[in-house]
Amino acid sequence: MGARRTAGVVAGVLAACAVAAAITVVNLPAAKGSPGFADSTPVSTAEITKRTLVDREEHDGTLGHGDTTSISSRGDGTVTWLPAEGWTITRGKAMFHLDNRPVTLLYGSLPAYRTLSTGVRGADVKQFERNLRALGYRGFTVDRTYSWATASAVRDWQDDLGLTRTGTVDPGQIVYAAGPVRVDSLSTQVGTVVGPGATVEKVTGTSPLVTVRLDMSSGRLARQGATVRVTLPDEKVAPGKIVKVATVVSQGENAEADTTRIQVTIRFTSTVKARGAAAVTVAFTAGKRPDVLAVPVAALLALAEGGYGVQIVDGSTTRNVAVETGLFADGKVEITGSGLQAGLKVAMPS
């Protein structure tokens, strides 16, 4: 999974000041005479522009829906219904059926860990009551107390689900997730007898995500919140943002050493559809220089006295100006030099 540079590949060569190598790489022409050389020969020109240069480094990634989460049974029974792989399940819908009774998805971060009944207090009560209200049930107050009014609303909910109207909520009756889930794979089949802790299915979030595993040497690219560009299988480019950075260790095989990498998770900032896993290319920002003067790389000259320059074209005359180079990106190079400003014309090789 090696890194691939975009137009910025020349940067390392020139930045190292390997003049001969640089001339070979970018085929820089030699300057005629010294700075101030005049020539009336018509030439092709480009404009010095002021812009933000961004150097990008590309790595291979995988388009999918992120890491899976296992959904397990909390009780004993026979699996009597399962969703299809790829289905999206939302709040109030069944994750699976056990003994022909639905195990219902609700939203929240706190797992169901005890029976909820009249008089019970706690954060889990408030979380459950929020879901009950979101499903359209009324007549109770959303707070930390499971009251008789809550129990009454629960009986209505249970009736709608075809369950016995107990007014209490068994932890095996519900499953919590952060939001809607996508069924990634099934771990059992209809008719299987399961017990507490048995994995029934594996789910992911519903939003397409990209994961990239970087070598430790590329760790500087893995900055949470940083923006990236993702080239999709159809060659379209979509913007994204790094939302998670984690260190992962892969066990070596056949006495090989374990491999430590950095796993980056990327969320798209525009609408992207993903139907299954696919290979993508992710362009990370390796360097960025805002509001700098830039010219096409091909406009650079190799000066006889050493270093680099550009040939300024002013009407029918030209003059060479020595420059210092900075960041290379997208076929452009950052330059600084005496008297340079945006809008001036520089000679380009014909």
Sequence and secondary structure as in RCSB ss.txt:
>XXXX:A:sequence
MGARRTAGVVAGVLAACAVAAAITVVNLPAAKGSPGFADSTPVSTAEITKRTLVDREEHDGTLGHGDTTSISSRG
DGTVTWLPAEGWTITRGKAMFHLDNRPVTLLYGSLPAYRTLSTGVRGADVKQFERNLRALGYRGFTVDRTYSWAT
ASAVRDWQDDLGLTRTGTVDPGQIVYAAGPVRVDSLSTQVGTVVGPGATVEKVTGTSPLVTVRLDMSSGRLARQG
ATVRVTLPDEKVAPGKIVKVATVVSQGENAEADTTRIQVTIRFTSTVKARGAAAVTVAFTAGKRPDVLAVPVAAL
LALAEGGYGVQIVDGSTTRNVAVETGLFADGKVEITGSGLQAGLKVAMPS
>XXXX:A:secstr
   EE TTHHHHHHHTT HHHHHHHHT  B SSSTT       EEEE EEEEEEEEEEEEEEEE    EEEE SS
 EEEEE   TT EE TTSEEEEETTEEEEEEE SS   S B TT BSHHHHHHHHHHHHTT  SS  SSB  HHH
HHHHHHHHHHHT    S B GGGEEEESS EEEEEESS TT EE TT EEEEEEESS EEEEEEEGGGGGG  TT
 EEEEE TTS EEEEEEEEEEEEEE  STT   EEEEEEEEEESS    SS EEEEEEEEEEEEEEEEEEEGGG 
EE TTSSEEEEEEETTEEEEEEEEEEEEETTEEEEE TT  TT EEEE  
